[in-house]
Amino acid sequence: MPFAHPTHPYTRSLLSAIPLPDPESEKGRVRIRYNPETDHEKTSETPVLREIVRGHFVRCTEKEFENYRKAYV
């Protein structure tokens, strides 16, 4: 399942925007907002595509990569 473990903040925000078919569960549902200014490390390093686990790639800096790896395990 390709969306079982969304890691990148943008992907997580997109998936949280998908409506659920149950109106009761939608009432209190919190959407994840993506803000590139606050969701990414402030470095001069250019993000590159890195493999978090086999077959799961994320464009990120080295610091973000470390955090994503920790969150994934």
MARBA-3410 file (N, C-alpha, C, O; in Angstrom, 1 decimal):
73
0.9,-1.2,0.0,0.0,0.0,0.0,0.9,1.2,0.0,1.6,1.5,1.0 ~ 0.9,2.0,-1.1,1.8,3.1,-1.2,1.6,4.3,-0.2,2.5,5.1,0.0 ~ 0.4,4.4,0.4,0.1,5.5,1.3,0.0,5.1,2.7,-0.6,5.8,3.5 ~ 0.5,3.9,3.0,0.4,3.4,4.4,1.2,4.2,5.4,0.8,4.3,6.6 ~ 2.3,4.8,5.0,3.2,5.5,5.9,3.6,6.8,5.3,4.8,7.0,4.9
2.7,7.8,5.2,3.1,9.1,4.6,4.1,9.8,5.5,3.9,9.9,6.7 ~ 5.2,10.2,5.0,6.3,10.8,5.7,6.4,12.3,5.5,6.5,13.1,6.5 ~ 6.4,12.7,4.3,6.6,14.1,3.9,5.4,14.9,4.4,4.3,14.5,4.2 ~ 5.6,16.1,5.0,4.5,16.9,5.5,3.4,17.3,4.4,2.3,17.3,4.7 ~ 3.9,17.5,3.1,3.0,17.8,2.1,2.1,16.6,1.8,0.8,16.8,1.6
2.6,15.4,1.7,1.8,14.2,1.5,0.8,14.0,2.6,-0.3,13.6,2.3 ~ 1.3,14.2,3.8,0.3,14.0,5.0,-0.8,15.0,4.9,-1.9,14.6,5.2 ~ -0.5,16.2,4.5,-1.6,17.2,4.4,-2.6,16.9,3.2,-3.8,17.0,3.4 ~ -2.0,16.4,2.1,-2.9,15.9,1.0,-3.8,14.8,1.4,-5.0,14.8,1.2 ~ -3.3,13.8,2.1,-4.1,12.7,2.5,-5.1,13.0,3.6,-6.2,12.4,3.6
-4.8,14.0,4.4,-5.8,14.4,5.4,-7.0,15.2,4.8,-8.0,15.4,5.5 ~ -6.8,15.7,3.6,-7.9,16.4,2.9,-8.9,15.5,2.3,-10.0,16.0,1.9 ~ -8.6,14.2,2.2,-9.6,13.3,1.6,-10.8,13.1,2.5,-10.6,12.6,3.6 ~ -12.0,13.4,2.0,-13.1,13.3,2.9,-13.4,11.8,3.2,-13.3,10.9,2.4 ~ -13.9,11.6,4.4,-14.4,10.2,4.8,-15.9,10.1,4.5,-16.6,11.1,4.6
-16.4,8.9,4.2,-17.8,8.8,3.8,-18.7,8.9,5.0,-19.9,8.9,4.8 ~ -18.2,8.9,6.2,-19.0,8.9,7.4,-19.1,10.4,8.0,-18.1,10.9,8.4 ~ -20.3,11.0,7.9,-20.4,12.4,8.3,-20.1,12.6,9.8,-19.6,13.6,10.2 ~ -20.3,11.6,10.6,-20.0,11.7,12.1,-18.5,11.8,12.3,-18.0,12.6,13.1 ~ -17.7,11.0,11.6,-16.3,11.0,11.7,-15.7,12.3,11.2,-14.6,12.7,11.5
-16.4,12.9,10.2,-15.9,14.2,9.6,-16.1,15.4,10.5,-15.3,16.4,10.4 ~ -17.0,15.3,11.4,-17.3,16.5,12.2,-16.1,17.0,13.0,-15.9,18.2,13.0 ~ -15.4,16.2,13.7,-14.3,16.6,14.5,-13.0,16.4,14.0,-11.9,16.5,14.6 ~ -12.9,16.0,12.7,-11.7,15.6,12.1,-10.8,16.9,11.9,-11.2,17.9,11.5 ~ -9.5,16.7,12.2,-8.5,17.7,12.1,-7.7,17.5,10.8,-7.2,16.5,10.6
-7.7,18.5,10.0,-6.9,18.5,8.8,-5.5,18.9,9.1,-5.2,19.8,9.9 ~ -4.5,18.3,8.4,-3.1,18.7,8.5,-2.8,19.8,7.5,-3.1,19.6,6.3 ~ -2.3,20.9,8.0,-2.0,22.0,7.1,-0.5,22.0,6.8,0.3,21.8,7.6 ~ -0.2,22.1,5.5,1.2,22.2,5.1,1.7,23.6,4.9,1.1,24.4,4.2 ~ 2.8,23.9,5.6,3.4,25.2,5.5,4.9,25.0,5.3,5.6,24.7,6.3
5.4,25.2,4.1,6.8,25.0,3.8,7.7,25.8,4.7,8.9,25.4,4.9 ~ 7.3,26.9,5.1,8.1,27.8,6.0,8.4,27.2,7.3,9.5,27.4,7.9 ~ 7.5,26.4,7.9,7.6,25.9,9.2,7.8,24.3,9.2,8.3,23.8,10.2 ~ 7.5,23.7,8.1,7.6,22.2,8.0,8.9,21.7,7.6,9.1,20.5,7.5 ~ 9.8,22.6,7.3,11.1,22.1,6.8,12.3,22.8,7.5,12.1,23.8,8.1
13.4,22.1,7.5,14.6,22.6,8.2,15.1,23.8,7.4,15.0,23.9,6.2 ~ 15.5,24.8,8.2,16.1,26.1,7.6,17.6,25.9,7.5,18.3,26.4,8.3 ~ 18.0,25.4,6.3,19.4,25.3,6.1,19.7,25.7,4.6,18.7,25.9,3.9 ~ 20.9,25.8,4.3,21.3,26.1,2.9,21.4,24.9,2.1,21.6,24.9,0.9 ~ 21.2,23.7,2.7,21.3,22.4,2.0,20.1,22.3,1.1,19.0,22.5,1.5
20.4,21.9,-0.1,19.3,21.6,-1.1,18.8,20.2,-0.9,19.5,19.3,-0.8 ~ 17.4,20.1,-0.7,16.8,18.8,-0.5,17.1,17.9,-1.7,17.0,18.3,-2.9 ~ 17.4,16.7,-1.4,17.6,15.6,-2.5,16.7,14.4,-2.2,16.2,14.2,-1.1 ~ 16.5,13.6,-3.2,15.6,12.5,-3.1,16.4,11.4,-2.3,17.5,11.0,-2.8 ~ 15.9,10.9,-1.2,16.5,9.9,-0.4,15.5,8.8,-0.1,14.3,9.0,0.0
16.1,7.6,0.0,15.3,6.4,0.3,15.2,6.2,1.8,16.2,5.9,2.5 ~ 14.0,6.4,2.4,13.7,6.3,3.8,13.8,4.8,4.2,14.6,4.5,5.1 ~ 13.1,4.0,3.6,13.1,2.6,3.6,13.1,2.0,2.2,12.8,2.8,1.3 ~ 13.3,0.8,2.0,13.3,0.3,0.7,12.0,0.6,-0.1,10.9,0.2,0.3 ~ 12.2,1.3,-1.2,11.0,1.7,-2.0,10.3,2.9,-1.6,9.3,3.3,-2.3
10.7,3.6,-0.5,10.0,4.8,-0.1,10.9,5.9,-0.1,11.9,6.0,0.7 ~ 10.7,6.8,-1.0,11.6,8.0,-1.3,11.0,9.3,-0.8,9.8,9.5,-1.0 ~ 11.8,10.2,-0.3,11.3,11.5,0.1,12.4,12.5,-0.2,13.6,12.3,0.0 ~ 12.0,13.7,-0.8,12.9,14.7,-1.1,13.1,15.5,0.2,12.2,16.1,0.7 ~ 14.3,15.5,0.8,14.6,16.2,2.1,16.0,16.5,2.3,16.9,16.1,1.5
16.3,17.3,3.3,17.7,17.5,3.7,18.2,16.4,4.6,17.4,15.5,4.9 ~ 19.5,16.4,4.9,20.0,15.4,5.8,19.4,15.3,7.1,19.1,14.2,7.7 ~ 19.1,16.5,7.7,18.5,16.6,9.1,17.0,16.0,9.0,16.6,15.2,9.9 ~ 16.3,16.4,8.0,14.9,15.9,7.8,15.0,14.4,7.6,14.1,13.7,8.1 ~ 15.9,13.9,6.8,16.1,12.5,6.6,16.2,11.7,7.9,15.6,10.7,8.0
17.1,12.2,8.8,17.2,11.6,10.1,15.9,11.5,10.8,15.6,10.5,11.4 ~ 15.2,12.6,10.8,13.9,12.6,11.5,12.9,11.7,10.9,12.1,11.1,11.6 ~ 12.8,11.7,9.6,11.9,10.8,8.9,12.2,9.3,9.2,11.3,8.5,9.4 ~ 13.5,9.0,9.2,13.9,7.6,9.5,13.5,7.2,10.9,13.0,6.1,11.1 ~ 13.7,8.1,11.9,13.3,7.8,13.2,11.8,7.6,13.3,11.3,6.7,14.0
11.0,8.4,12.6,9.5,8.4,12.7,9.0,7.1,12.0,8.0,6.6,12.4 ~ 9.7,6.6,11.0,9.3,5.5,10.2,9.4,4.2,11.0,8.6,3.3,10.8 ~ 10.4,4.1,11.8,10.7,2.8,12.5,9.8,2.6,13.7,9.9,1.6,14.3
END
